[in-house]
């Protein structure tokens, strides 16, 4: 499918995804001030299902017909909802800054570009490699200008690396095995898997105490609608419709955009170096996203 034939929603999807996903860092910060990380994640997933299940009863979307199709949904749901989000939140809890986690996760496009030729048969041209490296450099400049990567906990660093591996594996798996399912169906299955994974963990490892405040409610509202329903749906749709490396390159813009949103939302200052990093990352993603020859399958 060429860029000119893409529907409007798919052409707008990268910008919408980037904005909503990046805003999740600030809103997660609000929420984690009122609940322990895995408890907060379980509450988020329970609310997502509370929205999706009535929709499923009303819309009666088609269900996967084959057992293996159910299995693919379960695997992607576990990798994103349990592994990626669970380990990211746990890394925050162990003292790794949001910037530190973002820097580690920003390595995802490089991993996808390295592995994609063997998994999905995707050929990465030299110009796209240049864009990947520029994007990584830009993300690093933004983070270096605002955050210190606190290596106060080796376990926290390992948790962030695990989150990186989770989202990378999910991207490649979805590209290789993902099918076009109704968004209500796919989201309901994946968040049910996420809740089934994190709820017992929260029960056995945390107090599960929640400080019910307006700030917590606003944070959950944003994360449920913006991150859990819209962003993840767009991410999986973009992976299915485009090359995995081009979609993954959007993650280079997450740390800069998250910093920009935090600057506007909670008043965190952005030094000049951060603006330069955002420009560099944007240039790198533009190179990665340039239309090129159709990917060759191996």
Beta strands, then each sheet from edge to edge (+ up, - down):
end
